[in-house]
Amino acid sequence: NTNEPVSPPEKPPGYQDDIPWTSLADSPWPMYRADPQNTSRAKVYSYTSGMIDWTLKDSIYICSDLSIIDSTIYFIGGTKSDNNSVFLISLTAAGKLVKQFKYGVNNSECSTPIITSDGKIYFSSPNQLKLYATDLNGNPLWSIDNVDIGLSGINIDKEGNIYFTCLSNGSIKLMGIDSNGLEIFQFQMNDFVSGSLNGISFSPDGKFLYIPGKSKAVYAFDLTNKSISWSFGNRVPNSPIIVESNGNIICASLNQNNKITASKLSASGEIIWNYSVDDQNPEIDICLDKMGNIIFASNKLYSLKHDGTLNWVNEIFSGGLVANAQISVDLKGDIFILANSPNSSLAISYDRNGNLRWELDLGNQLKPGNKIIPVSENHLFVSGYKDKFLYSIK
């Protein structure tokens, strides 16, 4: 019967649905690790071939990760001529700098700007002990004093309230602030991490925050009851907590034999699966592609299926290369990673099946903390904390 409704094709197991987040700018990369669930997955296909399009060197320094809206790049940094003054800076996709709001001096590390759907930008400066809100032109809206917020610590709920862990008055706290700069609540917990690259993550419904601890891999915080619901695992430094569209949580921890273990947990904190490796790298990065594959880098590059079984493992780091920083993935599943050797720094891309797409030698100037971010259909950007360069790769 031609009048019968046609059912949409069935989604494969592990498929990651889009999570509507109306408070965020509609952009491939509007915040740290791309979204409130910390997936490090861009919302675009990145058809890159591994060639440098343009480079800014020496004339700038960068103190935060990049965020993107309408082909405009925002970051915290400065220029050589400004005597180490620090600005919220916008940069066109063609590499033209436009200085914005000057907020302090001393090129300290700053949090990644969050860009909202109503045209606000939030960022923090540990050096200034402040949280700032500006408009897209860099005009100040409000600020909060005496908050030492981690480099990746700010997140935003669906209503536009922002949350972060911070050191304030000698204690570590989780704080909530509304879009007008008014405090919603604070919760003291000295085992929460503040000042790392872990970040905090939201559940898909926005009712829970997942927070790394000094001793624990994950704390689940109930925003309705303002209380900790459960905790899990032993923390791995600088490893993110990722949340799937169905609410499951992916994290890294150390098991009883001190082996690095990637785990998938239910929203109630029950273990769904564990995958342990023999790697000795004390840090591990994770990202999640659209099909639910979990990619993580330690001493090797791994891809796990949604059920925790191995897709493939790549010995990329066996020849003296060291994973440099955050892994990113685009909508197609192409993987982007930076790696260092004693003599060179490489930007590398693999496809979803672990096949090398391209490799680009960037000389010997990348440092731990550098990032490679897919931001459009034909561009990536490589930048890093306190570095004096920015690469555009096509």
N, C-alpha and C positions, 0 to 999 in steps of 0.2 A: 504494500500500500504506500503510494508515494506521499500520502498525507501524514504518515506516521513521523513523529519527531526523530531526528537523527541524534543518536547519543554521541557525545564527544569521545574522542579516543581515550582509552584508559591510560592513566599515567603510570610509568614504570615504578617499581618499588624503589623507595629512596628519593623520589623526585621532590625538589624543594619548591613549594608554592611561594609566590610573592606574598610578602607580609605588608599590608597597607600601613603606612606610617605618615599620617597626614601632616604632622608637625615638621617633618624634614623637607628640605628642598628636593624637588624632582631632578635628580642629578645622578650620574654614574658613581660619584664618590663624594658625598656631602659631609663626611665626618671620618673619624678614626676607624680604620678597618672597614669602611664603606657603609655600615649599617648598625643599628642598635643591637643586633644579634652577633656582632663581631666576626662575620663570616669571611671578611677580606675578599668578597666576590663582587666584581663590578657588574653593573646592570647593562653592559654593552658587549658586543662582539668586538674583539680587538684584532683586526687584520693587519698585524705588523710583520715586518720582514727583518727587523734587527739592524736598521741603519739609523745613524744619528741624523736628526733633522736640524736641530740647533742646540747650542750650548751657551749657558751663561757661566762664566768663570771669573773668580777673583773680585768682580765688581759687587757681588752680593754675599751675604751669609744667611743661612737658613736655620731657624731655631725651633721649627716644628715640622710635623708632617704637612702634606698638602691636602686641601679640600677643594672641590670643584663645583661650580654652578654656571650654567649657560656659557660654557667654554672659557670661563674666567677662573683662574687659579688663585686661591688665597693661602697665605702662610704668614707666619710671624718671622721677621728677620730685619735686615737692614742693608745699607749699601756702604761701600768703602769710604765714601765722602761724608758720611754722617757721624763719624767719630764714635762708632759703636752704639749710637742711639737705635732703639728697636721700634719697629712699626708693624702694624697690620698691613700687609702688602698684597695688592692684587697684580696679576700678571695675565696678559692676554695669551691666547693659545699660540700666537706667533712669537711670544717671548718678549713683549714690550712691558716694561715695568711701570706701574703707577703706584707711587707711595700713598699710604693712607694714614690712619690715625697713629700718631706717635704716643707711646704709652710708657716709655721708660728708657733706661740706659743699661748697658752691660748685656752682652749677647748670651743670656742664659737660655737653657732649654725651656720650651713652652709647650702647652698642650695643643693638640690639633684643633683648629677652628671647627665648630659645628655650625652649619648653615641651615637656617630654618625656612619653612615655606612662606613665612610672613616677613622675610627679609632681614632677619637678625643674624648676628654672628656672635657666638660665645667662645671665649678662650681664656686660659689662665696663665699666670706667670708666677712660678715658684719664687723667682728672684724678687718680685714685687709683693709677694704674698697676697695676690689679688685675683679675683674673677671679674672679667670684663664682659659687657654686652655692648655691641655697636650695631649700626645699620650697615648696609652693603657698601656705603661710601666711606666707612670708617669713622662716622660721627659717633661719639660716645653716648650711650643711653643710660647706663648705670654701672656701678662696680661694687664689689663686696671685698672688704679688707680682712686681713688676718686669716687667710685660708691658703695653706700650702698644698695645692692639688697636684696629683701625679701627672706625669707626662701624657698619659692616655686616659685619665680618670673621668672625663665628663661624658655623660650619656643623656638622652632626652626621651621623655615618654610621649605618648600619642597626643596628649593635650598641650605639649610644649613646655612642661616643667622639666628642669634639668636636675641631674643627680650626679654626685661625685663622692669619692672618698678623699679625705684630706687630713692633714695634721693641723689642729687648731687648739691653741691654749694648752699644748703639751699632751693632747690626747688625739687618737685617730677616730674619726667619725665618718659616718655616712650622712650626707646632708641632701635635702631636697629644697630647691629654690624655684619659685614660679617665674613666669616670663617678665614680671615687673621687678624682679630682684628681691622679692619678699620671701623670707624663710618659711617653708612648709613644715619641716621637722628636722631633727638631727638625732642620730642613734650612735652612741659611743660603743666601739668595739676595737680594742687595741690589737687584736689579731688580724683585722682587715689590713690589706696592703694598700699603701699610698705611696706613689712615687715610682711605679714600675711601668713596664710595657704590657702588662696583662690586660688592662681595661676591665670595665664592668659591663655586663650583658643583660639585655631584657628578654623576658619570655615573650612569645608572640602576642599574648593578650595584654601585655604591659603591666601585669599584676605582680610579677616577681622580678627581682634583680639577682643576678648571680655574680658573686664577688670573690676574688681570690684572697686567700689568707696567707699569713706568714707561715703557719704550720699546715693549714688545710688547702687542698686544691680548689675547693668550691664551698662557699656559703650560699645557701638559698635564702633570700630575704623577702618576706611577705610584706608588700607595700600597703596592703589593706590593714593588717594587724600590727604593722611596724615591729616585726619580730623575725628571728631566725627560725626557719622551718626545719632545715636539716643541713648537714655538712658532709663532705666526702674527701677522702684521700689525703696524701701528703703532697704539698705544693712542689711544682717544678718552676724555677724562676722564669719570669717573662713569657710564660706560656699562656695563650688566651683561652678563655672559656667561650665556646661557640654554641649557639642555640639553633636547632633545626626548626623548620616551619611547623612541625607537629608537636613541638615543645620539648623534644629530647635534648639532652645536653651532651656536648663532646668536650673532653678536657684531657690534659696529661697529668699524670701523678707518678709517684714512686711507689712500687709495690713492696711487699715485705722483704724481698731479696734486693731491694734498692735498684731495681731495673725500671727504666722509663716505660710507662704503660699508657697507651691511649685508651680511653674508656668512653663508652656511651652509657648515659644514665637516663632513666625516665624522669618526668617532671617531678615525681615524688622522691627522687634520689636513689632508686633501685638500680643496680647494675644490670644493663642489658648485655653488654659484652666488654671484654678487655683484650687488648692486643699489646703484648710486651716485646721489647727489643733489647738487644745486648749493648746498645750504643752507650757510650760514656759521656756524651755531650751533656753538660748540665742544663742546657736550655733547649727548648723545642718549640717550633712554630707550627701552627695548624691553620688550614683553610678548608672551606667546604664548597664544592662546586654545585651546579644546578641539578645534577643527577644524584646528589647525595654522596658522592665520593669524598673521602676525607684524605687530604694530602698533608703530610707533615714531614718536616726536615729535622734531622738530628745529625748523626754521622753519615746517614744515607737519606735518600729521598724516597718516601713511601707513598703509595696510594692504596687505601682500603675501600672496599665496597661498603655500602650502607649497613650491611650485616656484620661487619668487622672482619671479613675474610680479605686476604691480600689480592689486590689487583696486580700490582707489580712493585718492584723495588729497584732503584737506580743507584749504582755505586759512584755517582758523580763526585763524591767527596773523598774517595779512596786515594786519589792521586795528589793529595796535598791541598785540595780546595777545602775551604771552610764555609759553611752556610753563613751568610752575612746578616740576614735580617728577615723581616716579614715576607712570607710567600703571598702572592696574589694570584687570583684566577679570574678569567673573564666568563661571560655568559655561555660561551661555547665549551668551556672546560680547559682552554689553554692555560698553562701554568707559567708564572714568571717569578724568577728568583735571582738574587744576587749572591755571588760567591767570591771569596778572596783566596789568592795563593800568595806565596812570598813575593812574587814578582808582578802580579797583575790582579785586576779586579774585573769580573765578568758579569754581564747581564745575560741570562740564559732563559730560553723559553722551550717548554715541552708541550706536546699535545696531551689530550686526556689519557692516551694509551701509553704515555711515557716515552714517546719518540721525540728526539731532538728536532725542534723547529728551526732555531737559530741560536747563535752564540756571538756576543759582541764584547770585545776587549775594551775596557774603559780606562786602561792604564793602571796605575797603582795608587789610587787616591780615595777609594771607598773605605769607610770605617764601619765598625759595628753600629747598628742603628740606622743605616741607610735603608731607603725604601724604593721599591719599584711598583708603580701603580698604573693599571690600565684605566684610562680616563675617557677615551672616545673610541670610535670605530677604527681609527688609524694612528693612535698615539699612546705612548706610555711616557711616564715621567719618572726619572730617578733623582732622588734628593736625599738629604740626611741631616741629622741634628748637627748644628755648629759647623756645617760645611760651606765652602765657598763656591759651589757649583750647582747647576741644575741642568740635566740632560733631557731633551725631548727625543724620543725614539719612535721611528715610524716603521 
